[in-house]
Amino acid sequence: MSTQPDAALAASTPLSGLSFSKGHGTGNDFLLLADPDGSIELGVEEVTAACDRHRGLGADGLIRAVPSSLVPEGRALLQNNPEAEWFMDYRNGDGSVSEMCGNGVRVFVHFLIDRGLLSLDEGAAAAVGTRGGIKVIERSPDGYSVDMGPWEFIHPEKAAARAMDALVEADGLEVPRPGLSISMGNPHTVVALAEIAELDATSLSAAPRVDPVPPNGTNVEFVVPDDPLVHDGIGQVTMRVHERGVGETLSCGTGACAAAVATRYWAGADAPDHWAVSVPGGQVGVQFHVGPDGREHVHLSGPAVLIASGTFA
């Protein structure tokens, strides 16, 4: 597929003539660029124009695949992880730089394979660099599984005492709701709701108001646990998300992990280690395990799809 973006975009961007792909993970969609020599310069205007859904190509974010050795953040990671050849330079749809994206990293690896930049057999794993650290991705029959690394409470002293650390307001909710802030390498605040009707009535056209907001802002997840919570040993929740710098998206990988972390914490010691998180764009799997560093890590699994490729006019 060859796509001709808006003339205003073509006239104002250094992306002209570059090839791109578009992909998604459970509806969370991205534009992807290969930059093997590190020559592409991305500014806020270029990213927002490309991701604009009316005058550009449309996407929740833009991902540049660049050798780790050619960017400062990547070079720092290579010191202890020389196998992480490729770096995921991720920008939100508003042009802001983000630490990483759980759905995006699956699509990123799928893009590298499609472009012949990475070879990865089914069952094999590869390491990539992100601003959220090294991520190890395993290829599976139905997609990819990513070791997202350890999770952390953003305000551990408050979370341990009260199982919440913030109050969250959103249009459609009559009163502020308690939230729990989780770091998955990027910040999240998770709010539990009682039923699907309440989730459906919550408007995410404007960013929820979080007090106190984490230092670098936060993504906000509203979750409804199933009743009963556990089916065949798997915890089940339904989630909607407002992503920092983007707005409501059909899915958020790190957000699904944070939702599972918070719900599991609220459920207590008998809560399972396997979770299914339903989002408007589909379903992803979340699994907890002890990592090589002795800390509890989170694995995220789900599909990755490339839907189109073309050239910027």
URMOSUL-V284415 format. One record per residue. PSI is psi as a letter, one per 30 degrees, with the letter a starting at -180 (* if undefined). OMEGA is omega in degrees with one decimal (* if undefined). D_CENTER is the distance of its C-alpha to the mean C-alpha in whole Angstrom. Layout:
psi: <PSI | PSI>
omega: <OMEGA | OMEGA>
d_center: <D_CENTER | D_CENTER>
//
This chain:
psi: <k | k | k | j | l | k | e | e | e | e | f | g | k | g | f | k | f | k | l | l | l | k | l | l | j | h | f | j | l | k | k | k | k | k | i | f | g | h | f | k | k | k | l | e | e | e | e | e | e | e | f | k | f | e | f | b | f | j | l | f | l | k | k | k | j | k | k | e | f | g | k | e | e | e | e | e | e | f | e | f | i | f | f | i | e | k | k | j | j | k | k | l | f | g | f | k | k | l | e | a | k | e | e | e | e | e | e | e | e | e | e | e | e | e | g | g | f | k | k | j | l | k | f | l | l | k | k | l | k | l | f | g | a | k | k | k | k | k | k | l | f | g | b | k | k | k | j | f | a | k | l | l | k | e | i | e | e | e | e | e | e | f | g | l | g | l | k | k | k | k | k | f | k | e | l | k | k | k | l | k | k | k | k | h | f | l | k | k | k | k | k | k | l | e | l | e | e | e | e | e | f | k | k | g | f | l | k | l | k | k | j | k | k | l | e | g | a | k | k | k | k | k | k | j | k | l | j | l | e | k | k | h | g | k | k | k | l | k | k | l | k | j | k | k | g | e | a | k | l | f | l | j | e | e | e | e | e | e | e | e | e | e | e | e | e | e | f | a | f | g | k | l | f | k | k | k | j | k | l | f | g | b | k | l | k | k | k | k | l | k | l | f | g | f | l | k | l | k | k | k | k | l | l | k | k | k | f | l | l | a | k | k | *>
omega: <174.7 | -174.4 | 178.2 | 178.2 | -179.2 | -177.4 | 179.2 | 176.8 | -177.5 | -175.9 | -170.7 | -172.2 | 173.0 | -179.7 | -176.8 | 178.4 | -179.4 | 175.9 | -180.0 | 166.9 | 172.9 | -179.1 | 177.8 | 170.5 | -173.6 | 174.2 | 174.3 | -166.1 | -171.3 | 165.3 | -175.9 | 179.6 | 172.8 | -178.2 | -173.1 | 178.2 | 175.5 | -173.7 | -176.6 | 176.3 | -178.1 | 173.9 | -178.9 | -176.8 | -179.1 | -178.0 | -178.4 | 178.7 | -179.5 | -176.9 | 179.9 | -174.8 | 179.0 | -176.8 | 178.5 | -179.7 | 177.8 | 177.5 | 173.8 | -179.5 | -180.0 | -178.4 | 173.8 | 175.2 | -175.5 | 175.9 | -178.8 | -177.6 | -174.0 | 177.2 | -175.8 | -178.9 | 179.6 | 179.7 | 178.9 | -179.9 | -177.6 | -178.5 | 179.6 | -176.8 | -175.0 | -179.8 | -177.7 | -173.4 | -173.2 | -179.9 | 179.2 | 178.2 | -171.7 | 175.4 | 172.1 | -178.5 | 177.4 | 177.8 | -179.0 | 179.3 | 179.7 | -176.9 | 176.8 | -178.2 | -176.1 | 173.8 | -177.6 | -177.4 | 174.3 | 179.2 | 177.7 | -180.0 | 177.6 | 177.2 | 178.3 | 179.2 | -179.0 | -179.4 | -179.5 | -179.1 | -179.3 | 174.4 | -176.7 | 178.5 | 176.1 | -177.9 | 178.2 | -177.6 | 177.7 | 178.0 | 175.2 | 178.1 | 173.4 | 175.5 | 173.9 | 179.0 | 178.8 | 174.7 | 179.5 | -174.1 | 177.2 | 178.3 | -178.3 | -178.9 | -175.8 | 178.3 | -175.5 | 175.1 | -173.5 | 169.2 | -175.8 | -179.6 | -177.6 | 173.3 | 178.8 | 166.0 | 176.5 | 176.4 | -171.9 | -177.7 | 178.4 | -177.1 | -177.4 | -176.0 | -169.9 | -177.3 | 173.7 | -179.3 | -177.4 | 169.6 | -174.2 | 174.4 | 175.2 | 177.0 | -178.7 | 174.5 | -173.3 | -178.0 | 175.8 | -178.9 | 176.9 | 179.0 | 178.3 | -174.2 | -174.5 | 172.5 | 171.3 | -168.6 | 167.3 | -169.3 | 178.0 | 171.2 | -172.4 | -179.3 | 177.3 | 174.4 | -171.0 | -173.3 | -177.5 | -179.9 | 177.9 | 176.3 | -179.8 | -177.2 | -179.2 | 179.8 | 177.8 | 176.2 | 173.0 | -178.5 | 173.2 | 179.3 | -176.1 | -178.9 | -1.7 | 178.1 | 176.6 | -171.9 | -178.1 | -176.1 | -177.8 | 165.5 | -177.1 | 178.4 | 172.3 | -172.8 | 173.2 | 176.0 | 174.5 | 175.7 | 5.1 | -175.1 | -171.3 | 175.4 | 177.9 | 176.6 | -178.3 | 175.0 | -174.1 | 174.9 | 174.5 | -169.3 | 162.3 | -173.2 | 167.1 | -176.7 | 175.7 | 177.2 | -177.4 | -171.5 | 178.6 | 177.0 | -179.6 | -179.2 | 173.7 | -175.2 | 178.2 | 176.9 | 176.3 | 176.6 | -179.9 | 178.4 | 177.9 | 178.1 | -176.2 | -178.0 | 177.4 | 178.3 | 179.0 | -175.7 | 175.2 | -168.9 | -177.2 | -178.7 | -176.8 | 177.4 | 180.0 | -176.7 | 171.4 | -177.3 | 178.8 | 178.9 | 179.9 | -177.8 | -179.8 | -178.8 | 174.5 | 178.4 | 178.4 | -179.2 | 179.6 | 178.1 | 177.3 | -177.8 | -179.6 | 178.7 | -179.8 | 179.8 | 179.0 | 179.3 | 177.5 | 173.9 | 176.3 | 178.8 | 179.2 | -176.9 | 171.4 | -173.3 | 168.4 | -173.2 | -175.5 | 171.0 | -178.4 | -177.3 | 175.1 | -179.4 | *>
d_center: <26 | 27 | 26 | 28 | 25 | 27 | 30 | 29 | 26 | 28 | 31 | 28 | 26 | 26 | 24 | 27 | 28 | 25 | 23 | 20 | 18 | 16 | 13 | 11 | 9 | 11 | 11 | 8 | 10 | 11 | 14 | 15 | 18 | 20 | 21 | 23 | 26 | 24 | 25 | 23 | 23 | 20 | 21 | 19 | 22 | 21 | 17 | 18 | 21 | 19 | 16 | 19 | 19 | 23 | 24 | 22 | 20 | 17 | 13 | 10 | 10 | 12 | 12 | 15 | 16 | 19 | 21 | 20 | 24 | 23 | 21 | 22 | 19 | 19 | 23 | 22 | 20 | 23 | 25 | 24 | 22 | 24 | 23 | 19 | 21 | 18 | 15 | 12 | 13 | 10 | 11 | 10 | 13 | 15 | 15 | 14 | 13 | 10 | 9 | 6 | 3 | 4 | 5 | 6 | 8 | 9 | 11 | 11 | 14 | 15 | 16 | 18 | 20 | 21 | 22 | 24 | 22 | 21 | 23 | 22 | 24 | 23 | 22 | 22 | 19 | 18 | 17 | 15 | 15 | 12 | 12 | 11 | 14 | 15 | 12 | 15 | 14 | 17 | 18 | 19 | 21 | 19 | 16 | 14 | 13 | 11 | 13 | 10 | 13 | 15 | 14 | 16 | 18 | 18 | 21 | 23 | 26 | 25 | 23 | 26 | 28 | 27 | 24 | 23 | 22 | 22 | 23 | 21 | 23 | 21 | 24 | 25 | 25 | 29 | 28 | 26 | 24 | 23 | 19 | 18 | 16 | 14 | 12 | 9 | 10 | 9 | 11 | 11 | 14 | 15 | 18 | 20 | 22 | 25 | 25 | 23 | 25 | 24 | 21 | 22 | 24 | 21 | 21 | 17 | 19 | 19 | 17 | 18 | 21 | 20 | 23 | 22 | 19 | 18 | 19 | 16 | 15 | 12 | 10 | 12 | 12 | 16 | 16 | 20 | 21 | 23 | 27 | 27 | 24 | 25 | 26 | 27 | 26 | 22 | 20 | 19 | 17 | 16 | 14 | 13 | 11 | 12 | 9 | 11 | 12 | 11 | 13 | 12 | 10 | 11 | 8 | 5 | 4 | 5 | 7 | 8 | 9 | 11 | 12 | 14 | 15 | 17 | 18 | 20 | 21 | 23 | 24 | 26 | 27 | 28 | 24 | 23 | 20 | 19 | 17 | 16 | 14 | 15 | 13 | 14 | 13 | 14 | 14 | 12 | 13 | 13 | 16 | 17 | 20 | 21 | 20 | 23 | 23 | 24 | 21 | 19 | 16 | 13 | 13 | 10 | 12 | 12 | 13 | 12 | 15 | 17 | 19 | 20 | 22 | 24 | 25 | 25 | 29>
//
